[in-house]
């Protein structure tokens, strides 16, 4: 027996970024719904610009979206459209902790001007920082016939 993960079809950076942009459109819609709901709950009084609690709420909405979909079946809607899936590096099921750690590390990857994503271009296994942190990898799924 070897400790090597089983071979997979890697999902390269272009496909991963395309899926992310698709998901960001869905996140924007969820943020608008959250904003409308917050406005309604505040009796029509707008949230002050730059409100820390509202920014935390929007962050939480995005976290629930990504972590929930990754834990459920390893795919967000954008990932399904681009036929990619997150899997544990050892082939096992994704844990809640791995999904949450991946989300937080992905936020850091983006905050560093996307350097954590671009790392996949030089990584021998085409892994991003958040893949390395969470012990995950992204595989390309076969075309449906």
Secondary structure in CASP SS format (residue, H / E / C, confidence):
PFRMAT SS
TARGET T0000
AUTHOR 0000-0000-0000
METHOD secondary structure of the structure
MODEL  1
X C 1.00
X C 1.00
X C 1.00
X C 1.00
X C 1.00
X C 1.00
X C 1.00
X C 1.00
X C 1.00
X E 1.00
X C 1.00
X C 1.00
X H 1.00
X H 1.00
X H 1.00
X H 1.00
X H 1.00
X H 1.00
X H 1.00
X H 1.00
X H 1.00
X H 1.00
X H 1.00
X H 1.00
X H 1.00
X H 1.00
X H 1.00
X H 1.00
X H 1.00
X H 1.00
X H 1.00
X H 1.00
X H 1.00
X H 1.00
X H 1.00
X H 1.00
X H 1.00
X H 1.00
X H 1.00
X H 1.00
X H 1.00
X C 1.00
X C 1.00
X C 1.00
X C 1.00
X C 1.00
X C 1.00
X C 1.00
X C 1.00
X C 1.00
X C 1.00
X H 1.00
X H 1.00
X H 1.00
X H 1.00
X H 1.00
X H 1.00
X H 1.00
X H 1.00
X H 1.00
X H 1.00
X H 1.00
X H 1.00
X H 1.00
X H 1.00
X H 1.00
X H 1.00
X H 1.00
X H 1.00
X H 1.00
X H 1.00
X H 1.00
X H 1.00
X C 1.00
X C 1.00
X C 1.00
X H 1.00
X H 1.00
X H 1.00
X H 1.00
X H 1.00
X C 1.00
X C 1.00
X E 1.00
X E 1.00
X E 1.00
X E 1.00
X E 1.00
X C 1.00
X C 1.00
X C 1.00
X C 1.00
X C 1.00
X C 1.00
X C 1.00
X H 1.00
X H 1.00
X H 1.00
X H 1.00
X H 1.00
X H 1.00
X H 1.00
X H 1.00
X H 1.00
X H 1.00
X H 1.00
X H 1.00
X H 1.00
X H 1.00
X H 1.00
X H 1.00
X C 1.00
X C 1.00
X C 1.00
X H 1.00
X H 1.00
X H 1.00
X H 1.00
X H 1.00
X H 1.00
X H 1.00
X C 1.00
X C 1.00
X C 1.00
X C 1.00
X C 1.00
X C 1.00
X C 1.00
X H 1.00
X H 1.00
X H 1.00
X H 1.00
X H 1.00
X H 1.00
X C 1.00
X E 1.00
X E 1.00
X E 1.00
X E 1.00
X E 1.00
X C 1.00
X C 1.00
X C 1.00
X C 1.00
X C 1.00
END
